[in-house]
Amino acid sequence: MSQPISRDARISVRTESGRDDRSVFFILLALYFLVLFPILRANRYFDDDLKRALVGRTGWDSNGRPLTTLLMRLLQGYDHAMVDISPLTQIGAIAILAWAGVLIARRYAIRSPWMAALVAFPLGAQPFYLENLSYKFDALSMSMAMLLALLPMIALKDNRRGWWLGVLSLFASLSFYQPAINACLIFILLDVVLAQLHDKPPRQLALQFLSRVWQAGLAMLVYELAIGIHIHGWVKQQSEKIHGWHDLPVIKANAVDFYTFIGDSINQQWWRFFIPVLIVMALIPVAIGMRYAIRGRLAQPAWVSAILFAVSLLLPLAALASVLGPMLLLLKPEIEPRVLMGVGALLAAALVAMQAALRQWRRSDRWTLSVACMFALGMCVFASAYGNALGEQKKYEDRIAAHLAEDLAELQLSHAIHSFLLDGSIGYSPITAHVAEQFPLVHTLIIPYASVGDAFHTHMFLMYYIPDIADMRFEASAVDLLREPAILARSCQLPAVRTTKDYSLYLIDDTVVVALGMAHQQRCGTHAAPGQVGLPARSG
């Protein structure tokens, strides 16, 4: 008969567990800081940060993210407008991700703190999540969404109360940032793999899986009825779902588009390094499932064994589909790095499965540790290159915009200027262009903030430097739209009033045409007027 555990023994176990939790948390926090520091050093306002830092508007409610608005209101205590409080939000984001790693270590009994930290590291360090961490205003809520999406699997008890708390947690995750739900779907599949590894009966496995799917489905249904119906504007257009069976080919097209984007984001040399490892990691769940089906084939009907064999072979495909989740059902999904939160969850789940399988099969942990270290090193290298490119792009844009503001201010002293019209693009700094050539994802992560094809970012960026002159192309009136071609055509017939190595200025009545790069010369061709008048030349 077993002896009851003494009070001192229980205290010792809790103390040891607490010490391990702290170790995992601080190791992960340090690792995540290696990824975050290059972004903080660059200190570039990212995408919607431009608007929020300048005018303080949120816009999250119309995007179906009311808890993000609530979180930022509580954090800042603001009334009607926000201010930039970074890097507090970004540091908070990696602290939340580190705590998720602690819960993963507890749930899957990963005893080594370093192993636990490296296994969970891809959640927030994978290259596509760098966009989420780059947002000064959104990083915290996006990481909160990730934690809440995983909570039903990694922390809540497997009972009725825990099930309903899980529904609430997933609803909250969707209300912070919808794509995080894909991490939940991947960890549901991880629980299936681990149940097979530990030889749970097929009936128990199936009930557990269906319970989790129903939990996630109910949370999404409640969210759609309570929050989703209030989404409007551009976000509503991007989140329109397929209408019926005739739209099923859209699902295949979406999957192809998303995975083509992922494939094109990483250079071929990196794929040569990582694809063999990724294939091995994909085969481990297959091997677990096949072993499970073979070992139980004599104790269950043939049709059950057939289903188990089929599930084993289809599991990697299900995991790849779960990375995209409900986004596959959208007519025109937004294919951006920030929505690919499932990529990190898939890598972390695969490492958990690998570690558990090798431990069960009495193999060394060094194999899992080596693979996790390989991923961690690659992620840190990419984050450093991205952060350096981000910083160089900020300096490049700030220098050009500051000189442009000075030139326009000087021109205003002698001419009545009402508006400016941008022609061309600021492009990348030389270092940013070089990094983007080696790491293609940088082309998507770093958007030049002065470009004729991106009226929103251009307008918000130039408001920092030219607040008192109207941007003719942003929210242009019908009259402006009619005037624009004529103004650009006239600029080809006149000499520039200012020429630098980055831009030229052409004065047309009360409008200044700002010609960036070579676009103006290419458009005007041989009709461009030589020389300049009005202001002395600036070297750059």
SEPA-52864 format. One line per field, with one value per residue (C-alpha): residue in three letters; x, y, z. Coordinates in Angstrom, 2 decimals, padded with zeros to 5 digits. Layout:
// SEPA-52864
residuo c(ala/...) $
xx c(X/...) $
yy c(Y/...) $
zz c(Z/...) $
//
This chain:
// SEPA-52864
residuo c(met/ser/gln/pro/ile/ser/arg/asp/ala/arg/ile/ser/val/arg/thr/glu/ser/gly/arg/asp/asp/arg/ser/val/phe/phe/ile/leu/leu/ala/leu/tyr/phe/leu/val/leu/phe/pro/ile/leu/arg/ala/asn/arg/tyr/phe/asp/asp/asp/leu/lys/arg/ala/leu/val/gly/arg/thr/gly/trp/asp/ser/asn/gly/arg/pro/leu/thr/thr/leu/leu/met/arg/leu/leu/gln/gly/tyr/asp/his/ala/met/val/asp/ile/ser/pro/leu/thr/gln/ile/gly/ala/ile/ala/ile/leu/ala/trp/ala/gly/val/leu/ile/ala/arg/arg/tyr/ala/ile/arg/ser/pro/trp/met/ala/ala/leu/val/ala/phe/pro/leu/gly/ala/gln/pro/phe/tyr/leu/glu/asn/leu/ser/tyr/lys/phe/asp/ala/leu/ser/met/ser/met/ala/met/leu/leu/ala/leu/leu/pro/met/ile/ala/leu/lys/asp/asn/arg/arg/gly/trp/trp/leu/gly/val/leu/ser/leu/phe/ala/ser/leu/ser/phe/tyr/gln/pro/ala/ile/asn/ala/cys/leu/ile/phe/ile/leu/leu/asp/val/val/leu/ala/gln/leu/his/asp/lys/pro/pro/arg/gln/leu/ala/leu/gln/phe/leu/ser/arg/val/trp/gln/ala/gly/leu/ala/met/leu/val/tyr/glu/leu/ala/ile/gly/ile/his/ile/his/gly/trp/val/lys/gln/gln/ser/glu/lys/ile/his/gly/trp/his/asp/leu/pro/val/ile/lys/ala/asn/ala/val/asp/phe/tyr/thr/phe/ile/gly/asp/ser/ile/asn/gln/gln/trp/trp/arg/phe/phe/ile/pro/val/leu/ile/val/met/ala/leu/ile/pro/val/ala/ile/gly/met/arg/tyr/ala/ile/arg/gly/arg/leu/ala/gln/pro/ala/trp/val/ser/ala/ile/leu/phe/ala/val/ser/leu/leu/leu/pro/leu/ala/ala/leu/ala/ser/val/leu/gly/pro/met/leu/leu/leu/leu/lys/pro/glu/ile/glu/pro/arg/val/leu/met/gly/val/gly/ala/leu/leu/ala/ala/ala/leu/val/ala/met/gln/ala/ala/leu/arg/gln/trp/arg/arg/ser/asp/arg/trp/thr/leu/ser/val/ala/cys/met/phe/ala/leu/gly/met/cys/val/phe/ala/ser/ala/tyr/gly/asn/ala/leu/gly/glu/gln/lys/lys/tyr/glu/asp/arg/ile/ala/ala/his/leu/ala/glu/asp/leu/ala/glu/leu/gln/leu/ser/his/ala/ile/his/ser/phe/leu/leu/asp/gly/ser/ile/gly/tyr/ser/pro/ile/thr/ala/his/val/ala/glu/gln/phe/pro/leu/val/his/thr/leu/ile/ile/pro/tyr/ala/ser/val/gly/asp/ala/phe/his/thr/his/met/phe/leu/met/tyr/tyr/ile/pro/asp/ile/ala/asp/met/arg/phe/glu/ala/ser/ala/val/asp/leu/leu/arg/glu/pro/ala/ile/leu/ala/arg/ser/cys/gln/leu/pro/ala/val/arg/thr/thr/lys/asp/tyr/ser/leu/tyr/leu/ile/asp/asp/thr/val/val/val/ala/leu/gly/met/ala/his/gln/gln/arg/cys/gly/thr/his/ala/ala/pro/gly/gln/val/gly/leu/pro/ala/arg/ser/gly) $
xx c(000.00/001.46/002.33/000.75/003.06/004.24/003.63/007.37/007.53/004.60/006.26/009.51/007.71/005.97/009.25/011.04/008.18/008.21/011.96/011.60/008.81/010.98/013.89/011.77/010.23/013.49/015.29/012.43/012.27/015.99/015.60/012.62/014.54/017.19/014.41/012.73/015.83/016.64/013.05/013.21/016.56/015.12/012.21/010.21/006.47/004.95/001.91/-001.12/001.25/001.79/-001.83/-002.28/000.84/-000.11/-003.86/-004.55/-007.45/-007.88/-010.07/-009.97/-013.70/-014.56/-012.01/-013.80/-011.21/-013.05/-010.86/-007.81/-009.50/-010.42/-006.89/-005.27/-007.82/-007.13/-003.37/-003.16/-006.17/-006.96/-010.24/-010.48/-006.99/-004.02/-000.36/002.66/003.79/006.17/008.34/006.16/003.60/006.23/008.06/004.70/004.08/007.23/006.51/003.13/004.76/007.32/004.50/002.84/006.11/005.96/002.44/003.56/006.43/004.00/001.35/003.69/006.03/009.19/011.60/014.64/014.16/016.35/014.48/011.13/012.25/013.63/010.56/008.19/010.45/009.00/005.58/006.75/010.16/009.23/009.87/006.22/005.52/008.10/005.40/003.20/006.07/006.84/003.50/003.94/000.19/-000.90/001.92/000.51/-003.02/-001.76/000.37/-002.53/-004.66/-002.02/-001.94/-005.73/-006.00/-003.67/-005.07/-007.77/-005.11/-002.16/-003.65/-007.36/-008.60/-010.26/-013.67/-016.99/-015.93/-012.64/-014.46/-016.68/-013.76/-012.04/-014.93/-014.64/-010.87/-011.20/-013.92/-011.58/-008.73/-010.87/-011.82/-008.14/-006.94/-008.80/-005.93/-004.63/-007.41/-005.27/-002.79/-005.65/-006.48/-002.87/-002.63/-005.89/-004.10/-001.08/-003.31/-004.46/-000.85/000.07/-003.07/-001.93/001.58/000.23/-002.10/-005.40/-008.43/-009.76/-013.13/-011.52/-009.31/-012.27/-014.40/-011.53/-010.98/-014.68/-015.00/-012.14/-013.50/-016.96/-015.34/-013.52/-016.56/-018.87/-016.46/-016.28/-020.08/-020.65/-017.98/-019.61/-023.04/-021.86/-018.90/-018.50/-021.78/-020.46/-017.30/-017.51/-015.52/-012.39/-012.08/-015.58/-014.64/-011.49/-013.37/-016.23/-016.70/-017.45/-021.16/-021.72/-020.45/-019.74/-017.02/-015.12/-012.33/-011.56/-010.31/-007.72/-006.70/-006.32/-004.13/-001.94/-001.66/-000.77/001.84/003.29/003.67/005.38/007.66/008.64/009.34/012.41/015.38/016.21/019.40/017.51/014.94/017.75/018.87/015.46/013.33/015.00/014.43/010.83/010.15/011.50/009.33/006.27/006.96/007.10/003.30/002.75/004.99/003.18/-000.20/000.87/002.35/-000.88/-003.04/-000.86/-000.72/-004.49/-005.58/-006.40/-008.52/-010.84/-012.91/-011.19/-013.00/-011.62/-008.08/-008.62/-009.73/-006.72/-004.33/-006.00/-005.84/-002.11/-001.40/-003.64/-002.47/000.39/-002.04/-004.53/-001.78/-000.86/-004.53/-004.81/-001.99/-004.46/-007.65/-010.82/-008.85/-009.16/-012.91/-012.55/-013.17/-010.27/-008.09/-005.46/-002.14/000.23/002.90/000.91/-001.95/000.40/000.52/-000.15/003.34/004.96/002.34/002.97/006.74/006.30/003.75/006.03/008.91/006.67/005.62/009.23/010.44/007.60/008.07/011.83/011.41/008.73/010.98/013.91/015.99/018.21/016.77/019.81/018.09/015.16/017.49/019.66/016.66/015.22/018.61/018.80/015.42/016.25/019.52/017.84/015.07/017.53/019.63/016.57/015.31/018.68/018.85/015.27/015.86/018.97/017.07/014.20/016.55/018.34/015.01/013.87/017.04/016.78/013.14/013.59/016.52/014.64/011.42/013.25/015.03/011.76/010.03/012.83/012.65/008.88/009.07/011.65/009.54/006.50/008.32/008.09/005.09/001.56/001.54/-001.72/-000.96/001.69/001.39/003.69/005.04/007.17/008.44/011.08/012.14/014.52/017.77/020.77/021.22/017.50/017.44/020.41/018.78/015.50/017.40/018.79/015.64/012.60/010.14/011.61/009.87/006.56/007.64/009.10/006.87/008.46/006.44/006.48/005.06/002.49/000.87/000.27/-001.72/-002.49/001.06/002.47/-000.05/000.38/004.19/004.44/002.04/004.93/007.00/004.56/001.42/000.44/000.33/-002.49/-001.71/-003.54/-003.73/-005.07/-008.88/-008.80/-011.93/-013.46/-011.83/-008.41/-008.80/-009.51/-006.61/-004.02/-003.19/-002.94/-000.63/001.66/001.71/002.60/005.42/007.10/007.23/008.76/012.20/012.47/012.64/014.74/016.70/018.41/019.68/016.43/013.73/012.89/010.26/008.07/005.82/002.46/000.29/-000.33/000.73/004.20/004.89/007.36/009.08/010.78/013.38/013.29/009.53/009.04/011.75/010.45/006.90/007.86/010.46/012.08/009.53/011.11/012.49/016.17/017.65/016.06/014.99/014.10/016.18/019.85/020.65/020.88/023.26/020.97) $
yy c(000.00/003.37/005.83/009.31/012.10/014.17/017.90/018.61/016.53/018.44/021.76/020.52/019.56/022.95/024.77/022.81/023.44/027.17/027.30/025.57/027.96/030.97/029.48/028.83/032.31/034.22/032.10/032.68/036.37/036.70/034.79/036.89/040.04/038.98/039.06/042.24/044.37/044.99/046.18/048.48/049.86/050.69/052.56/052.96/053.55/050.52/050.65/051.85/053.10/056.17/057.25/056.15/057.91/061.13/061.42/058.75/056.99/053.28/051.75/048.35/048.16/048.30/045.52/043.20/043.65/045.36/043.84/045.46/048.83/047.99/046.82/049.97/052.19/050.53/050.59/054.24/055.57/057.73/059.47/060.05/059.71/057.42/058.24/056.12/054.25/051.83/049.92/049.02/047.31/045.34/044.24/043.21/041.18/039.08/038.66/037.16/034.85/033.80/032.93/030.86/028.95/028.27/026.84/024.67/023.31/022.47/020.92/018.68/017.89/019.25/019.08/020.85/024.66/025.17/022.51/024.03/027.52/026.49/024.38/027.31/029.96/029.71/030.91/034.52/034.35/032.87/035.38/036.13/037.10/039.89/042.04/041.53/042.55/045.59/047.23/049.65/049.70/046.18/043.90/043.45/042.52/040.15/038.25/038.23/036.67/033.95/033.11/032.98/030.79/028.21/028.43/025.71/023.15/024.18/025.45/024.86/021.69/018.99/019.16/020.91/024.15/024.12/023.48/026.54/028.67/027.49/028.79/032.14/032.17/031.51/034.17/036.65/035.60/036.34/039.70/040.59/039.33/036.78/034.88/033.63/031.01/029.01/028.30/026.65/024.39/023.22/022.38/020.43/018.23/018.04/016.59/013.92/012.98/012.80/010.75/008.25/008.25/007.40/004.68/006.22/004.24/005.36/006.24/008.53/010.07/010.75/012.25/014.49/015.69/016.34/018.16/020.50/021.11/021.89/024.21/026.18/026.14/027.45/030.26/031.28/031.13/033.32/035.75/035.98/036.66/039.13/040.90/039.81/041.36/044.80/044.62/047.12/048.99/047.60/044.83/043.56/043.31/041.36/038.99/038.07/034.29/031.87/031.69/028.04/024.82/026.56/028.59/025.52/026.00/029.24/027.19/025.45/028.75/030.37/027.50/027.76/031.55/031.43/028.71/030.29/033.47/031.52/029.73/032.93/034.72/032.60/032.29/028.97/028.39/028.51/026.09/023.67/023.77/023.47/021.31/018.00/018.82/019.88/016.61/014.57/016.57/015.97/012.22/011.85/012.31/009.92/007.34/007.81/007.34/004.28/002.68/003.41/001.88/-001.23/-001.87/-001.66/-003.41/-006.69/-005.06/-003.08/-003.51/-003.31/-000.07/001.63/000.56/001.87/005.25/005.40/004.64/007.33/009.86/009.16/009.88/012.95/014.57/016.61/017.98/018.83/020.66/022.67/023.58/024.58/027.10/029.05/027.96/029.94/032.21/029.44/030.14/033.82/035.03/037.49/036.76/039.25/037.53/039.30/038.05/039.19/036.74/033.72/033.23/029.54/029.05/029.50/027.33/024.56/024.63/024.63/021.80/019.75/020.20/019.17/016.03/015.25/015.68/013.55/010.79/010.52/010.44/007.72/005.72/006.18/008.26/011.17/014.68/015.99/015.45/017.69/020.21/020.35/020.96/023.59/025.36/025.31/027.02/029.49/030.53/031.03/033.12/035.34/035.84/036.83/039.17/040.92/041.40/042.66/045.08/046.52/046.96/048.60/051.05/051.98/052.53/054.85/056.98/057.08/058.18/060.69/062.36/062.74/063.90/066.44/067.95/068.00/069.84/072.44/072.97/073.36/075.80/077.86/077.77/078.97/082.20/083.30/081.36/080.68/076.87/075.12/071.45/068.97/066.03/063.05/061.33/058.19/056.32/056.86/053.22/051.41/052.58/050.75/048.56/047.76/046.82/044.49/042.78/042.41/040.74/038.11/037.79/038.22/038.51/041.97/043.22/042.57/043.57/046.96/049.21/052.47/055.29/057.64/056.04/057.09/053.64/053.85/056.99/056.09/055.46/058.29/060.78/059.74/059.71/063.13/064.61/064.32/066.68/068.68/069.26/072.60/071.67/069.51/066.13/066.37/062.60/061.62/061.67/063.63/065.50/065.10/068.38/067.17/063.93/065.93/068.31/065.66/064.42/067.99/069.02/066.03/066.75/070.41/069.41/067.71/071.04/073.12/073.17/072.04/074.68/072.29/069.18/066.85/063.30/062.03/064.25/067.23/069.91/071.42/074.41/074.33/077.29/076.64/072.96/071.47/068.22/066.15/063.82/060.95/058.70/058.13/057.74/061.34/061.18/057.84/059.14/062.42/060.85/063.33/066.02/066.73/070.26/070.51/072.60/074.27/077.69/079.34/077.59/076.67/072.99/070.71/067.78/065.38) $
zz c(000.00/-001.01/001.71/001.70/000.59/003.53/003.83/003.52/000.34/-001.18/-000.31/-001.87/-005.11/-005.30/-004.62/-007.32/-009.76/-009.00/-009.52/-012.90/-013.91/-013.13/-015.05/-018.14/-017.95/-017.68/-020.29/-022.72/-021.86/-022.63/-025.91/-026.97/-026.13/-028.67/-031.26/-029.99/-029.37/-033.08/-033.58/-030.55/-031.69/-035.13/-033.44/-036.66/-036.51/-038.17/-040.49/-038.45/-035.73/-037.92/-037.50/-033.90/-032.65/-034.45/-033.90/-031.27/-033.01/-032.42/-035.13/-033.40/-032.68/-036.38/-036.91/-034.49/-031.73/-028.85/-026.13/-027.72/-027.32/-023.72/-022.89/-024.26/-022.54/-019.20/-019.74/-020.78/-018.90/-021.91/-022.65/-026.41/-027.88/-027.36/-027.03/-027.83/-024.68/-026.40/-025.71/-022.71/-024.95/-026.89/-023.75/-022.31/-025.47/-025.05/-021.32/-022.23/-024.77/-022.15/-019.74/-022.48/-022.67/-018.92/-019.29/-022.21/-020.11/-017.29/-019.52/-021.48/-018.56/-020.17/-017.26/-018.68/-018.53/-021.59/-023.54/-022.55/-023.51/-026.90/-027.71/-027.02/-028.59/-032.15/-030.89/-031.02/-032.70/-036.10/-038.93/-039.68/-036.05/-036.32/-037.90/-034.83/-032.52/-034.70/-033.88/-031.00/-030.30/-031.31/-030.11/-026.61/-027.70/-030.41/-027.89/-025.45/-028.20/-028.66/-024.95/-024.67/-027.78/-026.21/-022.68/-023.04/-024.02/-021.86/-018.60/-018.03/-016.37/-018.45/-016.78/-017.39/-015.74/-017.60/-020.89/-020.49/-019.36/-022.53/-024.64/-022.85/-023.35/-027.10/-027.43/-025.72/-028.02/-031.08/-029.58/-029.23/-032.65/-034.75/-036.50/-033.13/-033.14/-035.58/-032.78/-030.86/-033.82/-034.06/-030.37/-030.64/-033.18/-030.85/-028.13/-030.61/-031.33/-027.66/-026.86/-029.48/-028.06/-024.60/-025.99/-024.93/-026.18/-029.60/-028.10/-025.52/-028.18/-030.47/-027.68/-026.59/-030.16/-030.80/-027.48/-028.41/-031.91/-030.49/-027.92/-030.63/-032.92/-030.21/-029.36/-033.03/-033.37/-030.31/-031.52/-034.96/-033.45/-030.81/-032.45/-036.06/-037.23/-036.20/-038.33/-041.19/-043.80/-045.40/-042.81/-043.63/-047.31/-046.45/-044.13/-046.47/-046.44/-049.24/-050.01/-050.86/-052.39/-055.70/-053.93/-052.68/-055.27/-053.43/-050.45/-052.61/-054.21/-050.77/-049.53/-052.64/-052.30/-048.59/-048.92/-052.05/-050.00/-047.20/-049.65/-051.45/-048.15/-047.32/-049.64/-051.27/-049.31/-046.01/-047.37/-048.23/-044.60/-042.98/-045.29/-044.30/-040.62/-041.27/-043.12/-040.20/-037.79/-039.99/-040.09/-036.30/-035.80/-038.73/-037.06/-033.75/-035.42/-037.41/-034.31/-032.42/-035.17/-035.47/-031.73/-031.39/-034.55/-032.76/-030.07/-032.35/-035.54/-038.91/-039.83/-036.72/-037.64/-041.18/-039.84/-037.52/-040.40/-042.53/-039.69/-039.27/-042.92/-043.11/-039.86/-041.44/-044.04/-041.29/-039.42/-042.53/-043.01/-039.32/-039.78/-041.94/-040.16/-040.95/-043.30/-045.90/-046.00/-046.95/-050.48/-050.39/-047.35/-046.32/-046.97/-044.60/-042.15/-039.11/-039.78/-039.90/-036.13/-036.72/-038.16/-034.75/-033.08/-035.62/-035.04/-031.25/-031.40/-033.65/-031.21/-028.30/-030.18/-031.10/-027.52/-026.10/-028.68/-028.24/-024.48/-024.76/-027.08/-024.71/-027.10/-026.17/-025.81/-027.63/-030.99/-030.07/-028.44/-031.58/-033.85/-031.47/-031.32/-035.12/-035.38/-032.59/-034.24/-037.60/-036.04/-034.17/-037.31/-039.33/-036.58/-036.40/-040.19/-040.23/-037.35/-039.03/-042.31/-040.43/-038.73/-041.95/-043.71/-040.91/-041.14/-044.93/-044.93/-042.11/-043.88/-047.15/-045.49/-043.32/-046.36/-048.29/-045.44/-045.38/-049.13/-049.12/-046.20/-048.09/-051.25/-049.28/-048.47/-052.10/-053.43/-052.22/-051.94/-051.13/-051.84/-052.95/-055.34/-054.97/-058.08/-057.72/-054.68/-052.05/-052.36/-050.03/-048.51/-050.02/-046.92/-046.69/-050.37/-049.85/-046.85/-048.77/-051.61/-049.23/-047.07/-049.38/-046.47/-045.76/-048.93/-047.17/-043.66/-044.64/-046.73/-047.97/-046.47/-049.44/-052.56/-055.14/-054.86/-051.09/-050.33/-046.68/-045.43/-047.51/-046.15/-042.52/-042.74/-044.39/-041.83/-039.34/-041.51/-043.68/-041.56/-043.10/-046.81/-048.19/-049.70/-053.03/-053.59/-050.15/-050.05/-053.29/-054.35/-057.79/-058.82/-057.64/-059.57/-062.73/-062.12/-061.30/-064.85/-066.13/-063.29/-063.86/-067.61/-067.04/-064.68/-067.65/-069.50/-066.70/-065.10/-061.49/-058.78/-056.69/-057.59/-055.13/-055.52/-053.95/-055.48/-057.66/-057.02/-059.77/-059.05/-060.87/-059.78/-056.05/-056.17/-055.81/-057.65/-055.61/-058.07/-056.24/-057.85/-061.60/-062.00/-063.13/-065.80/-067.06/-067.28/-068.95/-071.24/-073.59/-072.66/-069.25/-069.08/-068.09/-065.34/-062.33/-061.18/-057.91/-055.19/-054.97/-055.39/-052.35/-052.43/-050.54) $
//
